[in-house]
Amino acid sequence: MSSYKQAGRVLQVLATYFNLEEGFMPIMPCNDKATQRIIDQMDFRP
């Protein structure tokens, strides 16, 4: 897994919980199954 893809997943999590827009992100967010697993492990949803 590349660090670029992992950073995109982290940005997607931040966008989900803090309602960030794409203008505030240095790279494009990555919303895939791995991202959903991260959100599920955090054990809360907005």
PDB file of all heavy atoms in Angstrom:
ATOM      1  N   MET A   1       0.843  -1.161   0.000  1.00  0.00           N
ATOM      2  CA  MET A   1       0.000   0.000   0.000  1.00  0.00           C
ATOM      3  C   MET A   1       0.898   1.238   0.000  1.00  0.00           C
ATOM      4  O   MET A   1       1.837   1.331   0.766  1.00  0.00           O
ATOM      5  CB  MET A   1      -0.881  -0.030   1.244  1.00  0.00           C
ATOM      6  CG  MET A   1      -1.686   1.201   1.413  1.00  0.00           C
ATOM      7  SD  MET A   1      -2.695   1.271   2.903  1.00  0.00           S
ATOM      8  CE  MET A   1      -2.856  -0.371   3.427  1.00  0.00           C
ATOM      9  N   SER A   2       0.588   2.140  -0.854  1.00  0.00           N
ATOM     10  CA  SER A   2       1.399   3.344  -0.925  1.00  0.00           C
ATOM     11  C   SER A   2       0.981   4.334   0.146  1.00  0.00           C
ATOM     12  O   SER A   2      -0.159   4.345   0.604  1.00  0.00           O
ATOM     13  CB  SER A   2       1.280   3.976  -2.302  1.00  0.00           C
ATOM     14  OG  SER A   2       0.009   4.533  -2.471  1.00  0.00           O
ATOM     15  N   SER A   3       1.902   5.174   0.538  1.00  0.00           N
ATOM     16  CA  SER A   3       1.587   6.178   1.555  1.00  0.00           C
ATOM     17  C   SER A   3       0.621   7.220   0.996  1.00  0.00           C
ATOM     18  O   SER A   3      -0.168   7.812   1.739  1.00  0.00           O
ATOM     19  CB  SER A   3       2.865   6.843   2.058  1.00  0.00           C
ATOM     20  OG  SER A   3       3.558   7.448   0.999  1.00  0.00           O
ATOM     21  N   TYR A   4       0.646   7.437  -0.326  1.00  0.00           N
ATOM     22  CA  TYR A   4      -0.274   8.384  -0.956  1.00  0.00           C
ATOM     23  C   TYR A   4      -1.716   7.906  -0.805  1.00  0.00           C
ATOM     24  O   TYR A   4      -2.609   8.679  -0.477  1.00  0.00           O
ATOM     25  CB  TYR A   4       0.097   8.532  -2.429  1.00  0.00           C
ATOM     26  CG  TYR A   4      -0.698   9.584  -3.164  1.00  0.00           C
ATOM     27  CD1 TYR A   4      -0.374  10.928  -3.043  1.00  0.00           C
ATOM     28  CD2 TYR A   4      -1.764   9.227  -3.975  1.00  0.00           C
ATOM     29  CE1 TYR A   4      -1.092  11.897  -3.718  1.00  0.00           C
ATOM     30  CE2 TYR A   4      -2.494  10.187  -4.650  1.00  0.00           C
ATOM     31  CZ  TYR A   4      -2.162  11.524  -4.521  1.00  0.00           C
ATOM     32  OH  TYR A   4      -2.877  12.482  -5.179  1.00  0.00           O
ATOM     33  N   LYS A   5      -1.949   6.624  -1.016  1.00  0.00           N
ATOM     34  CA  LYS A   5      -3.295   6.065  -0.881  1.00  0.00           C
ATOM     35  C   LYS A   5      -3.742   6.082   0.580  1.00  0.00           C
ATOM     36  O   LYS A   5      -4.893   6.386   0.876  1.00  0.00           O
ATOM     37  CB  LYS A   5      -3.323   4.649  -1.433  1.00  0.00           C
ATOM     38  CG  LYS A   5      -4.701   4.089  -1.563  1.00  0.00           C
ATOM     39  CD  LYS A   5      -4.792   3.203  -2.764  1.00  0.00           C
ATOM     40  CE  LYS A   5      -6.217   2.815  -2.983  1.00  0.00           C
ATOM     41  NZ  LYS A   5      -6.672   3.117  -4.292  1.00  0.00           N
ATOM     42  N   GLN A   6      -2.835   5.778   1.498  1.00  0.00           N
ATOM     43  CA  GLN A   6      -3.177   5.813   2.916  1.00  0.00           C
ATOM     44  C   GLN A   6      -3.504   7.242   3.356  1.00  0.00           C
ATOM     45  O   GLN A   6      -4.444   7.453   4.127  1.00  0.00           O
ATOM     46  CB  GLN A   6      -2.029   5.251   3.769  1.00  0.00           C
ATOM     47  CG  GLN A   6      -2.358   5.145   5.231  1.00  0.00           C
ATOM     48  CD  GLN A   6      -3.444   4.135   5.524  1.00  0.00           C
ATOM     49  OE1 GLN A   6      -3.697   3.213   4.753  1.00  0.00           O
ATOM     50  NE2 GLN A   6      -4.100   4.295   6.646  1.00  0.00           N
ATOM     51  N   ALA A   7      -2.770   8.209   2.870  1.00  0.00           N
ATOM     52  CA  ALA A   7      -3.060   9.608   3.196  1.00  0.00           C
ATOM     53  C   ALA A   7      -4.430  10.005   2.652  1.00  0.00           C
ATOM     54  O   ALA A   7      -5.170  10.750   3.303  1.00  0.00           O
ATOM     55  CB  ALA A   7      -1.980  10.514   2.624  1.00  0.00           C
ATOM     56  N   GLY A   8      -4.796   9.507   1.479  1.00  0.00           N
ATOM     57  CA  GLY A   8      -6.118   9.766   0.926  1.00  0.00           C
ATOM     58  C   GLY A   8      -7.218   9.188   1.789  1.00  0.00           C
ATOM     59  O   GLY A   8      -8.284   9.790   1.950  1.00  0.00           O
ATOM     60  N   ARG A   9      -6.958   8.032   2.374  1.00  0.00           N
ATOM     61  CA  ARG A   9      -7.946   7.417   3.269  1.00  0.00           C
ATOM     62  C   ARG A   9      -8.110   8.249   4.539  1.00  0.00           C
ATOM     63  O   ARG A   9      -9.224   8.452   5.017  1.00  0.00           O
ATOM     64  CB  ARG A   9      -7.525   5.999   3.612  1.00  0.00           C
ATOM     65  CG  ARG A   9      -7.663   5.065   2.447  1.00  0.00           C
ATOM     66  CD  ARG A   9      -7.286   3.640   2.816  1.00  0.00           C
ATOM     67  NE  ARG A   9      -7.504   2.789   1.663  1.00  0.00           N
ATOM     68  CZ  ARG A   9      -6.575   2.015   1.122  1.00  0.00           C
ATOM     69  NH1 ARG A   9      -5.359   1.965   1.650  1.00  0.00           N
ATOM     70  NH2 ARG A   9      -6.844   1.288   0.063  1.00  0.00           N
ATOM     71  N   VAL A  10      -7.000   8.725   5.084  1.00  0.00           N
ATOM     72  CA  VAL A  10      -7.070   9.566   6.279  1.00  0.00           C
ATOM     73  C   VAL A  10      -7.833  10.848   5.972  1.00  0.00           C
ATOM     74  O   VAL A  10      -8.662  11.294   6.769  1.00  0.00           O
ATOM     75  CB  VAL A  10      -5.653   9.875   6.807  1.00  0.00           C
ATOM     76  CG1 VAL A  10      -5.694  10.930   7.903  1.00  0.00           C
ATOM     77  CG2 VAL A  10      -4.998   8.609   7.318  1.00  0.00           C
ATOM     78  N   LEU A  11      -7.594  11.435   4.821  1.00  0.00           N
ATOM     79  CA  LEU A  11      -8.322  12.643   4.441  1.00  0.00           C
ATOM     80  C   LEU A  11      -9.813  12.378   4.281  1.00  0.00           C
ATOM     81  O   LEU A  11     -10.637  13.223   4.618  1.00  0.00           O
ATOM     82  CB  LEU A  11      -7.746  13.226   3.156  1.00  0.00           C
ATOM     83  CG  LEU A  11      -6.422  13.956   3.322  1.00  0.00           C
ATOM     84  CD1 LEU A  11      -5.874  14.383   1.973  1.00  0.00           C
ATOM     85  CD2 LEU A  11      -6.582  15.153   4.226  1.00  0.00           C
ATOM     86  N   GLN A  12     -10.173  11.211   3.784  1.00  0.00           N
ATOM     87  CA  GLN A  12     -11.590  10.869   3.666  1.00  0.00           C
ATOM     88  C   GLN A  12     -12.238  10.757   5.043  1.00  0.00           C
ATOM     89  O   GLN A  12     -13.357  11.209   5.244  1.00  0.00           O
ATOM     90  CB  GLN A  12     -11.764   9.566   2.891  1.00  0.00           C
ATOM     91  CG  GLN A  12     -13.208   9.154   2.728  1.00  0.00           C
ATOM     92  CD  GLN A  12     -14.008  10.161   1.927  1.00  0.00           C
ATOM     93  OE1 GLN A  12     -13.535  10.680   0.933  1.00  0.00           O
ATOM     94  NE2 GLN A  12     -15.213  10.442   2.361  1.00  0.00           N
ATOM     95  N   VAL A  13     -11.528  10.166   5.996  1.00  0.00           N
ATOM     96  CA  VAL A  13     -12.051  10.072   7.361  1.00  0.00           C
ATOM     97  C   VAL A  13     -12.235  11.470   7.940  1.00  0.00           C
ATOM     98  O   VAL A  13     -13.268  11.776   8.541  1.00  0.00           O
ATOM     99  CB  VAL A  13     -11.121   9.223   8.253  1.00  0.00           C
ATOM    100  CG1 VAL A  13     -11.548   9.286   9.709  1.00  0.00           C
ATOM    101  CG2 VAL A  13     -11.108   7.770   7.773  1.00  0.00           C
ATOM    102  N   LEU A  14     -11.257  12.352   7.741  1.00  0.00           N
ATOM    103  CA  LEU A  14     -11.372  13.720   8.229  1.00  0.00           C
ATOM    104  C   LEU A  14     -12.530  14.444   7.549  1.00  0.00           C
ATOM    105  O   LEU A  14     -13.264  15.194   8.199  1.00  0.00           O
ATOM    106  CB  LEU A  14     -10.068  14.477   7.995  1.00  0.00           C
ATOM    107  CG  LEU A  14      -8.883  14.041   8.853  1.00  0.00           C
ATOM    108  CD1 LEU A  14      -7.621  14.767   8.411  1.00  0.00           C
ATOM    109  CD2 LEU A  14      -9.163  14.278  10.319  1.00  0.00           C
ATOM    110  N   ALA A  15     -12.694  14.226   6.258  1.00  0.00           N
ATOM    111  CA  ALA A  15     -13.784  14.865   5.532  1.00  0.00           C
ATOM    112  C   ALA A  15     -15.132  14.376   6.053  1.00  0.00           C
ATOM    113  O   ALA A  15     -16.092  15.145   6.136  1.00  0.00           O
ATOM    114  CB  ALA A  15     -13.659  14.580   4.042  1.00  0.00           C
ATOM    115  N   THR A  16     -15.208  13.117   6.430  1.00  0.00           N
ATOM    116  CA  THR A  16     -16.450  12.553   6.936  1.00  0.00           C
ATOM    117  C   THR A  16     -16.836  13.165   8.278  1.00  0.00           C
ATOM    118  O   THR A  16     -17.990  13.536   8.480  1.00  0.00           O
ATOM    119  CB  THR A  16     -16.314  11.022   7.081  1.00  0.00           C
ATOM    120  OG1 THR A  16     -16.014  10.470   5.809  1.00  0.00           O
ATOM    121  CG2 THR A  16     -17.591  10.406   7.614  1.00  0.00           C
ATOM    122  N   TYR A  17     -15.876  13.284   9.179  1.00  0.00           N
ATOM    123  CA  TYR A  17     -16.200  13.722  10.534  1.00  0.00           C
ATOM    124  C   TYR A  17     -16.150  15.226  10.735  1.00  0.00           C
ATOM    125  O   TYR A  17     -16.817  15.752  11.614  1.00  0.00           O
ATOM    126  CB  TYR A  17     -15.291  13.028  11.544  1.00  0.00           C
ATOM    127  CG  TYR A  17     -15.627  11.562  11.642  1.00  0.00           C
ATOM    128  CD1 TYR A  17     -14.778  10.597  11.158  1.00  0.00           C
ATOM    129  CD2 TYR A  17     -16.834  11.156  12.189  1.00  0.00           C
ATOM    130  CE1 TYR A  17     -15.113   9.257  11.223  1.00  0.00           C
ATOM    131  CE2 TYR A  17     -17.188   9.835  12.254  1.00  0.00           C
ATOM    132  CZ  TYR A  17     -16.306   8.888  11.779  1.00  0.00           C
ATOM    133  OH  TYR A  17     -16.650   7.572  11.833  1.00  0.00           O
ATOM    134  N   PHE A  18     -15.352  15.934   9.950  1.00  0.00           N
ATOM    135  CA  PHE A  18     -15.215  17.373  10.136  1.00  0.00           C
ATOM    136  C   PHE A  18     -15.786  18.177   8.981  1.00  0.00           C
ATOM    137  O   PHE A  18     -15.628  19.391   8.930  1.00  0.00           O
ATOM    138  CB  PHE A  18     -13.745  17.743  10.344  1.00  0.00           C
ATOM    139  CG  PHE A  18     -13.166  17.133  11.591  1.00  0.00           C
ATOM    140  CD1 PHE A  18     -12.188  16.162  11.500  1.00  0.00           C
ATOM    141  CD2 PHE A  18     -13.619  17.513  12.837  1.00  0.00           C
ATOM    142  CE1 PHE A  18     -11.648  15.593  12.635  1.00  0.00           C
ATOM    143  CE2 PHE A  18     -13.087  16.951  13.985  1.00  0.00           C
ATOM    144  CZ  PHE A  18     -12.107  15.985  13.890  1.00  0.00           C
ATOM    145  N   ASN A  19     -16.452  17.495   8.050  1.00  0.00           N
ATOM    146  CA  ASN A  19     -17.088  18.137   6.907  1.00  0.00           C
ATOM    147  C   ASN A  19     -16.141  19.036   6.114  1.00  0.00           C
ATOM    148  O   ASN A  19     -16.502  20.135   5.711  1.00  0.00           O
ATOM    149  CB  ASN A  19     -18.324  18.937   7.346  1.00  0.00           C
ATOM    150  CG  ASN A  19     -19.385  18.037   7.918  1.00  0.00           C
ATOM    151  OD1 ASN A  19     -19.605  16.940   7.423  1.00  0.00           O
ATOM    152  ND2 ASN A  19     -20.031  18.479   8.965  1.00  0.00           N
ATOM    153  N   LEU A  20     -14.921  18.572   5.919  1.00  0.00           N
ATOM    154  CA  LEU A  20     -13.962  19.323   5.121  1.00  0.00           C
ATOM    155  C   LEU A  20     -14.337  19.243   3.652  1.00  0.00           C
ATOM    156  O   LEU A  20     -14.818  18.214   3.173  1.00  0.00           O
ATOM    157  CB  LEU A  20     -12.547  18.772   5.308  1.00  0.00           C
ATOM    158  CG  LEU A  20     -11.930  18.920   6.690  1.00  0.00           C
ATOM    159  CD1 LEU A  20     -10.544  18.285   6.683  1.00  0.00           C
ATOM    160  CD2 LEU A  20     -11.843  20.369   7.091  1.00  0.00           C
ATOM    161  N   GLU A  21     -14.093  20.313   2.936  1.00  0.00           N
ATOM    162  CA  GLU A  21     -14.326  20.326   1.497  1.00  0.00           C
ATOM    163  C   GLU A  21     -13.014  20.030   0.785  1.00  0.00           C
ATOM    164  O   GLU A  21     -11.938  20.120   1.374  1.00  0.00           O
ATOM    165  CB  GLU A  21     -14.864  21.682   1.083  1.00  0.00           C
ATOM    166  CG  GLU A  21     -16.209  22.005   1.725  1.00  0.00           C
ATOM    167  CD  GLU A  21     -16.680  23.404   1.387  1.00  0.00           C
ATOM    168  OE1 GLU A  21     -15.973  24.106   0.646  1.00  0.00           O
ATOM    169  OE2 GLU A  21     -17.746  23.782   1.879  1.00  0.00           O
ATOM    170  N   GLU A  22     -13.095  19.715  -0.477  1.00  0.00           N
ATOM    171  CA  GLU A  22     -11.906  19.341  -1.234  1.00  0.00           C
ATOM    172  C   GLU A  22     -10.894  20.473  -1.339  1.00  0.00           C
ATOM    173  O   GLU A  22      -9.716  20.233  -1.537  1.00  0.00           O
ATOM    174  CB  GLU A  22     -12.295  18.849  -2.619  1.00  0.00           C
ATOM    175  CG  GLU A  22     -13.014  17.524  -2.591  1.00  0.00           C
ATOM    176  CD  GLU A  22     -13.342  17.003  -3.969  1.00  0.00           C
ATOM    177  OE1 GLU A  22     -12.835  17.567  -4.950  1.00  0.00           O
ATOM    178  OE2 GLU A  22     -14.116  16.041  -4.050  1.00  0.00           O
ATOM    179  N   GLY A  23     -11.322  21.716  -1.199  1.00  0.00           N
ATOM    180  CA  GLY A  23     -10.403  22.839  -1.258  1.00  0.00           C
ATOM    181  C   GLY A  23      -9.412  22.860  -0.111  1.00  0.00           C
ATOM    182  O   GLY A  23      -8.363  23.491  -0.204  1.00  0.00           O
ATOM    183  N   PHE A  24      -9.725  22.175   0.983  1.00  0.00           N
ATOM    184  CA  PHE A  24      -8.855  22.145   2.156  1.00  0.00           C
ATOM    185  C   PHE A  24      -7.931  20.927   2.167  1.00  0.00           C
ATOM    186  O   PHE A  24      -7.203  20.729   3.127  1.00  0.00           O
ATOM    187  CB  PHE A  24      -9.694  22.145   3.437  1.00  0.00           C
ATOM    188  CG  PHE A  24     -10.452  23.415   3.641  1.00  0.00           C
ATOM    189  CD1 PHE A  24     -11.800  23.486   3.350  1.00  0.00           C
ATOM    190  CD2 PHE A  24      -9.810  24.544   4.101  1.00  0.00           C
ATOM    191  CE1 PHE A  24     -12.506  24.654   3.534  1.00  0.00           C
ATOM    192  CE2 PHE A  24     -10.496  25.718   4.281  1.00  0.00           C
ATOM    193  CZ  PHE A  24     -11.847  25.780   3.998  1.00  0.00           C
ATOM    194  N   MET A  25      -7.979  20.125   1.119  1.00  0.00           N
ATOM    195  CA  MET A  25      -7.199  18.889   1.092  1.00  0.00           C
ATOM    196  C   MET A  25      -6.077  18.986   0.071  1.00  0.00           C
ATOM    197  O   MET A  25      -6.315  19.339  -1.076  1.00  0.00           O
ATOM    198  CB  MET A  25      -8.111  17.721   0.743  1.00  0.00           C
ATOM    199  CG  MET A  25      -9.214  17.519   1.724  1.00  0.00           C
ATOM    200  SD  MET A  25     -10.238  16.141   1.248  1.00  0.00           S
ATOM    201  CE  MET A  25     -11.622  16.389   2.312  1.00  0.00           C
ATOM    202  N   PRO A  26      -4.858  18.666   0.480  1.00  0.00           N
ATOM    203  CA  PRO A  26      -3.730  18.740  -0.455  1.00  0.00           C
ATOM    204  C   PRO A  26      -3.751  17.632  -1.518  1.00  0.00           C
ATOM    205  O   PRO A  26      -3.193  17.792  -2.590  1.00  0.00           O
ATOM    206  CB  PRO A  26      -2.504  18.623   0.433  1.00  0.00           C
ATOM    207  CG  PRO A  26      -2.989  17.958   1.671  1.00  0.00           C
ATOM    208  CD  PRO A  26      -4.429  18.332   1.824  1.00  0.00           C
ATOM    209  N   ILE A  27      -4.382  16.495  -1.206  1.00  0.00           N
ATOM    210  CA  ILE A  27      -4.528  15.409  -2.172  1.00  0.00           C
ATOM    211  C   ILE A  27      -5.982  14.966  -2.179  1.00  0.00           C
ATOM    212  O   ILE A  27      -6.751  15.304  -1.286  1.00  0.00           O
ATOM    213  CB  ILE A  27      -3.595  14.211  -1.863  1.00  0.00           C
ATOM    214  CG1 ILE A  27      -3.912  13.625  -0.491  1.00  0.00           C
ATOM    215  CG2 ILE A  27      -2.141  14.613  -1.951  1.00  0.00           C
ATOM    216  CD1 ILE A  27      -3.153  12.363  -0.198  1.00  0.00           C
ATOM    217  N   MET A  28      -6.364  14.200  -3.163  1.00  0.00           N
ATOM    218  CA  MET A  28      -7.744  13.729  -3.280  1.00  0.00           C
ATOM    219  C   MET A  28      -8.024  12.642  -2.245  1.00  0.00           C
ATOM    220  O   MET A  28      -7.202  11.753  -2.046  1.00  0.00           O
ATOM    221  CB  MET A  28      -8.005  13.178  -4.678  1.00  0.00           C
ATOM    222  CG  MET A  28      -7.981  14.226  -5.764  1.00  0.00           C
ATOM    223  SD  MET A  28      -9.216  15.503  -5.549  1.00  0.00           S
ATOM    224  CE  MET A  28     -10.717  14.561  -5.707  1.00  0.00           C
ATOM    225  N   PRO A  29      -9.183  12.706  -1.590  1.00  0.00           N
ATOM    226  CA  PRO A  29      -9.538  11.659  -0.632  1.00  0.00           C
ATOM    227  C   PRO A  29      -9.826  10.342  -1.346  1.00  0.00           C
ATOM    228  O   PRO A  29     -10.229  10.319  -2.503  1.00  0.00           O
ATOM    229  CB  PRO A  29     -10.784  12.204   0.052  1.00  0.00           C
ATOM    230  CG  PRO A  29     -11.322  13.235  -0.846  1.00  0.00           C
ATOM    231  CD  PRO A  29     -10.183  13.756  -1.656  1.00  0.00           C
ATOM    232  N   CYS A  30      -9.610   9.260  -0.648  1.00  0.00           N
ATOM    233  CA  CYS A  30      -9.823   7.926  -1.196  1.00  0.00           C
ATOM    234  C   CYS A  30     -10.927   7.251  -0.390  1.00  0.00           C
ATOM    235  O   CYS A  30     -10.759   6.995   0.799  1.00  0.00           O
ATOM    236  CB  CYS A  30      -8.524   7.130  -1.108  1.00  0.00           C
ATOM    237  SG  CYS A  30      -8.691   5.438  -1.646  1.00  0.00           S
ATOM    238  N   ASN A  31     -12.047   6.981  -1.039  1.00  0.00           N
ATOM    239  CA  ASN A  31     -13.167   6.340  -0.356  1.00  0.00           C
ATOM    240  C   ASN A  31     -13.342   4.942  -0.932  1.00  0.00           C
ATOM    241  O   ASN A  31     -13.946   4.755  -1.969  1.00  0.00           O
ATOM    242  CB  ASN A  31     -14.441   7.173  -0.518  1.00  0.00           C
ATOM    243  CG  ASN A  31     -15.545   6.709   0.399  1.00  0.00           C
ATOM    244  OD1 ASN A  31     -15.313   5.883   1.263  1.00  0.00           O
ATOM    245  ND2 ASN A  31     -16.725   7.233   0.204  1.00  0.00           N
ATOM    246  N   ASP A  32     -12.791   3.947  -0.232  1.00  0.00           N
ATOM    247  CA  ASP A  32     -12.902   2.567  -0.682  1.00  0.00           C
ATOM    248  C   ASP A  32     -13.232   1.680   0.514  1.00  0.00           C
ATOM    249  O   ASP A  32     -13.564   2.173   1.592  1.00  0.00           O
ATOM    250  CB  ASP A  32     -11.620   2.129  -1.390  1.00  0.00           C
ATOM    251  CG  ASP A  32     -10.374   2.260  -0.515  1.00  0.00           C
ATOM    252  OD1 ASP A  32     -10.500   2.675   0.653  1.00  0.00           O
ATOM    253  OD2 ASP A  32      -9.283   1.943  -1.010  1.00  0.00           O
ATOM    254  N   LYS A  33     -13.169   0.375   0.323  1.00  0.00           N
ATOM    255  CA  LYS A  33     -13.525  -0.546   1.403  1.00  0.00           C
ATOM    256  C   LYS A  33     -12.592  -0.405   2.596  1.00  0.00           C
ATOM    257  O   LYS A  33     -13.029  -0.528   3.741  1.00  0.00           O
ATOM    258  CB  LYS A  33     -13.496  -1.987   0.895  1.00  0.00           C
ATOM    259  CG  LYS A  33     -14.642  -2.317  -0.022  1.00  0.00           C
ATOM    260  CD  LYS A  33     -14.601  -3.770  -0.435  1.00  0.00           C
ATOM    261  CE  LYS A  33     -15.754  -4.080  -1.361  1.00  0.00           C
ATOM    262  NZ  LYS A  33     -15.755  -5.484  -1.767  1.00  0.00           N
ATOM    263  N   ALA A  34     -11.322  -0.147   2.349  1.00  0.00           N
ATOM    264  CA  ALA A  34     -10.383   0.015   3.456  1.00  0.00           C
ATOM    265  C   ALA A  34     -10.727   1.250   4.280  1.00  0.00           C
ATOM    266  O   ALA A  34     -10.608   1.239   5.508  1.00  0.00           O
ATOM    267  CB  ALA A  34      -8.950   0.108   2.933  1.00  0.00           C
ATOM    268  N   THR A  35     -11.169   2.304   3.616  1.00  0.00           N
ATOM    269  CA  THR A  35     -11.578   3.511   4.329  1.00  0.00           C
ATOM    270  C   THR A  35     -12.794   3.231   5.200  1.00  0.00           C
ATOM    271  O   THR A  35     -12.862   3.668   6.346  1.00  0.00           O
ATOM    272  CB  THR A  35     -11.901   4.644   3.336  1.00  0.00           C
ATOM    273  OG1 THR A  35     -10.784   4.854   2.491  1.00  0.00           O
ATOM    274  CG2 THR A  35     -12.235   5.926   4.056  1.00  0.00           C
ATOM    275  N   GLN A  36     -13.736   2.486   4.675  1.00  0.00           N
ATOM    276  CA  GLN A  36     -14.927   2.146   5.452  1.00  0.00           C
ATOM    277  C   GLN A  36     -14.571   1.282   6.661  1.00  0.00           C
ATOM    278  O   GLN A  36     -15.167   1.418   7.722  1.00  0.00           O
ATOM    279  CB  GLN A  36     -15.957   1.447   4.567  1.00  0.00           C
ATOM    280  CG  GLN A  36     -16.532   2.345   3.500  1.00  0.00           C
ATOM    281  CD  GLN A  36     -17.131   3.621   4.077  1.00  0.00           C
ATOM    282  OE1 GLN A  36     -17.856   3.585   5.059  1.00  0.00           O
ATOM    283  NE2 GLN A  36     -16.825   4.736   3.453  1.00  0.00           N
ATOM    284  N   ARG A  37     -13.584   0.397   6.521  1.00  0.00           N
ATOM    285  CA  ARG A  37     -13.141  -0.411   7.660  1.00  0.00           C
ATOM    286  C   ARG A  37     -12.519   0.466   8.739  1.00  0.00           C
ATOM    287  O   ARG A  37     -12.713   0.220   9.930  1.00  0.00           O
ATOM    288  CB  ARG A  37     -12.153  -1.480   7.209  1.00  0.00           C
ATOM    289  CG  ARG A  37     -12.823  -2.635   6.511  1.00  0.00           C
ATOM    290  CD  ARG A  37     -11.884  -3.807   6.367  1.00  0.00           C
ATOM    291  NE  ARG A  37     -10.676  -3.439   5.649  1.00  0.00           N
ATOM    292  CZ  ARG A  37     -10.360  -3.831   4.431  1.00  0.00           C
ATOM    293  NH1 ARG A  37     -11.136  -4.643   3.780  1.00  0.00           N
ATOM    294  NH2 ARG A  37      -9.245  -3.448   3.856  1.00  0.00           N
ATOM    295  N   ILE A  38     -11.774   1.494   8.339  1.00  0.00           N
ATOM    296  CA  ILE A  38     -11.188   2.421   9.307  1.00  0.00           C
ATOM    297  C   ILE A  38     -12.299   3.134  10.068  1.00  0.00           C
ATOM    298  O   ILE A  38     -12.265   3.244  11.295  1.00  0.00           O
ATOM    299  CB  ILE A  38     -10.271   3.443   8.606  1.00  0.00           C
ATOM    300  CG1 ILE A  38      -9.043   2.750   8.028  1.00  0.00           C
ATOM    301  CG2 ILE A  38      -9.856   4.554   9.574  1.00  0.00           C
ATOM    302  CD1 ILE A  38      -8.220   3.630   7.101  1.00  0.00           C
ATOM    303  N   ILE A  39     -13.301   3.615   9.342  1.00  0.00           N
ATOM    304  CA  ILE A  39     -14.422   4.318   9.967  1.00  0.00           C
ATOM    305  C   ILE A  39     -15.181   3.375  10.900  1.00  0.00           C
ATOM    306  O   ILE A  39     -15.554   3.762  12.012  1.00  0.00           O
ATOM    307  CB  ILE A  39     -15.343   4.931   8.899  1.00  0.00           C
ATOM    308  CG1 ILE A  39     -14.612   6.069   8.180  1.00  0.00           C
ATOM    309  CG2 ILE A  39     -16.647   5.420   9.508  1.00  0.00           C
ATOM    310  CD1 ILE A  39     -15.332   6.613   6.970  1.00  0.00           C
ATOM    311  N   ASP A  40     -15.376   2.136  10.485  1.00  0.00           N
ATOM    312  CA  ASP A  40     -16.083   1.163  11.333  1.00  0.00           C
ATOM    313  C   ASP A  40     -15.292   0.854  12.609  1.00  0.00           C
ATOM    314  O   ASP A  40     -15.875   0.661  13.669  1.00  0.00           O
ATOM    315  CB  ASP A  40     -16.354  -0.125  10.569  1.00  0.00           C
ATOM    316  CG  ASP A  40     -17.396   0.066   9.485  1.00  0.00           C
ATOM    317  OD1 ASP A  40     -18.168   1.050   9.567  1.00  0.00           O
ATOM    318  OD2 ASP A  40     -17.429  -0.754   8.542  1.00  0.00           O
ATOM    319  N   GLN A  41     -13.973   0.812  12.520  1.00  0.00           N
ATOM    320  CA  GLN A  41     -13.152   0.532  13.692  1.00  0.00           C
ATOM    321  C   GLN A  41     -13.181   1.689  14.677  1.00  0.00           C
ATOM    322  O   GLN A  41     -12.973   1.489  15.875  1.00  0.00           O
ATOM    323  CB  GLN A  41     -11.713   0.242  13.291  1.00  0.00           C
ATOM    324  CG  GLN A  41     -11.534  -1.092  12.638  1.00  0.00           C
ATOM    325  CD  GLN A  41     -10.105  -1.341  12.209  1.00  0.00           C
ATOM    326  OE1 GLN A  41      -9.264  -0.454  12.292  1.00  0.00           O
ATOM    327  NE2 GLN A  41      -9.839  -2.533  11.709  1.00  0.00           N
ATOM    328  N   MET A  42     -13.457   2.892  14.197  1.00  0.00           N
ATOM    329  CA  MET A  42     -13.537   4.031  15.095  1.00  0.00           C
ATOM    330  C   MET A  42     -14.805   3.972  15.937  1.00  0.00           C
ATOM    331  O   MET A  42     -14.928   4.683  16.925  1.00  0.00           O
ATOM    332  CB  MET A  42     -13.475   5.328  14.292  1.00  0.00           C
ATOM    333  CG  MET A  42     -12.135   5.521  13.620  1.00  0.00           C
ATOM    334  SD  MET A  42     -12.076   6.957  12.588  1.00  0.00           S
ATOM    335  CE  MET A  42     -12.002   8.237  13.803  1.00  0.00           C
ATOM    336  N   ASP A  43     -15.753   3.139  15.539  1.00  0.00           N
ATOM    337  CA  ASP A  43     -16.942   2.810  16.332  1.00  0.00           C
ATOM    338  C   ASP A  43     -17.896   3.988  16.528  1.00  0.00           C
ATOM    339  O   ASP A  43     -18.598   4.049  17.519  1.00  0.00           O
ATOM    340  CB  ASP A  43     -16.517   2.228  17.684  1.00  0.00           C
ATOM    341  CG  ASP A  43     -17.656   1.470  18.317  1.00  0.00           C
ATOM    342  OD1 ASP A  43     -18.439   0.847  17.599  1.00  0.00           O
ATOM    343  OD2 ASP A  43     -17.746   1.503  19.548  1.00  0.00           O
ATOM    344  N   PHE A  44     -17.908   4.940  15.626  1.00  0.00           N
ATOM    345  CA  PHE A  44     -18.938   5.968  15.638  1.00  0.00           C
ATOM    346  C   PHE A  44     -19.096   6.547  14.250  1.00  0.00           C
ATOM    347  O   PHE A  44     -18.197   6.506  13.444  1.00  0.00           O
ATOM    348  CB  PHE A  44     -18.643   7.070  16.664  1.00  0.00           C
ATOM    349  CG  PHE A  44     -17.392   7.861  16.396  1.00  0.00           C
ATOM    350  CD1 PHE A  44     -17.429   9.026  15.663  1.00  0.00           C
ATOM    351  CD2 PHE A  44     -16.185   7.444  16.914  1.00  0.00           C
ATOM    352  CE1 PHE A  44     -16.266   9.756  15.435  1.00  0.00           C
ATOM    353  CE2 PHE A  44     -15.039   8.169  16.689  1.00  0.00           C
ATOM    354  CZ  PHE A  44     -15.074   9.331  15.951  1.00  0.00           C
ATOM    355  N   ARG A  45     -20.278   7.041  13.988  1.00  0.00           N
ATOM    356  CA  ARG A  45     -20.602   7.635  12.700  1.00  0.00           C
ATOM    357  C   ARG A  45     -21.213   9.009  12.952  1.00  0.00           C
ATOM    358  O   ARG A  45     -21.858   9.212  13.962  1.00  0.00           O
ATOM    359  CB  ARG A  45     -21.601   6.784  11.932  1.00  0.00           C
ATOM    360  CG  ARG A  45     -21.057   5.434  11.555  1.00  0.00           C
ATOM    361  CD  ARG A  45     -21.315   5.173  10.123  1.00  0.00           C
ATOM    362  NE  ARG A  45     -20.728   3.871   9.778  1.00  0.00           N
ATOM    363  CZ  ARG A  45     -20.060   3.684   8.703  1.00  0.00           C
ATOM    364  NH1 ARG A  45     -19.910   4.650   7.852  1.00  0.00           N
ATOM    365  NH2 ARG A  45     -19.554   2.517   8.420  1.00  0.00           N
ATOM    366  N   PRO A  46     -21.027   9.920  12.015  1.00  0.00           N
ATOM    367  CA  PRO A  46     -21.613  11.259  12.191  1.00  0.00           C
ATOM    368  C   PRO A  46     -23.124  11.236  12.106  1.00  0.00           C
ATOM    369  O   PRO A  46     -23.729  10.361  11.603  1.00  0.00           O
ATOM    370  CB  PRO A  46     -21.020  12.072  11.058  1.00  0.00           C
ATOM    371  CG  PRO A  46     -20.490  11.088  10.076  1.00  0.00           C
ATOM    372  CD  PRO A  46     -20.271   9.810  10.808  1.00  0.00           C
TER     373      PRO A  46
END
